[in-house]
Amino acid sequence: MRQAVSERPSIDAKLYRRGDNQSLSMKDLLEEALTAGGIGLSSGLIYPPGIFATTAELVELCRVVASCG
């Protein structure tokens, strides 16, 4: 049982990897939401699929938040 649990994140990570187009779409959607009155970004890093987010991806999304004031 323990082995199955430890291998699962690597399998799930492959399923949740985002391509460049999806990353651009996330940034576009975030900017649209912030422009419409949203006040920030919530990542949910302890839940799938957020748990598989890369540091670079989070930095890019935070840059969008910063650029919107």
N, C-alpha and C positions, 0 to 999 in steps of 0.2 A: 504494500500500500504506500509506504513512504516513497519508494522509487517513482511510482506513477505520479505522485504529487509533485516531486521535484522536476520531472520531465515536462509536465504540462505547460508551465510558462513558456518554455522554448517553442513548443508546438503552437500555442496560442499567439505568441509573438509573430510568428510567420503569417498567421491569418490576419493579424491586425496591422501589419506594416503598411505605411501609407506611401503612395507614390508622390512625385513632385506635383502632379495635378491636384491631388487631394489636399496637399499642404497649401497650395495656392488658394484652393476653394475655402479651406478653413480660415485663412487669413482674410479673404474677401468677405466671408460671412461674419467674421468677428468685427471687421471694420464697419460693415453695414449695421450690425446690431449696436455698436457703440455710437455711431452717428445718429441712430434713431433714439438714443437716450439711455442705452445700457451703461452701467457704471463699472464694469470690470470683467474679469475672466475667472471662471471656476474650472479647475482642471480635473478633479476627481481622480487623483493619481493612485488611489488605493483600489480602484475598481477597474475591471476591463471595460473598454479598451484603453483607458487612460494610463493604466499601469505600464503599458508598452510604449508610451511616449518617450521620445529621445530628448536629451537636454537641448540639443540644437532646435528641435521643433518647438519646445516650450519657450526658448529664447526668442524665436521668430514671432510667436504669438504675443509675447510680452512686449516686443517692439511695436506691434500694432497698437496695443493698449496705450503704451507711452506716447505714441504719435497722435493719439486722439485726445490727449490731455488728461 
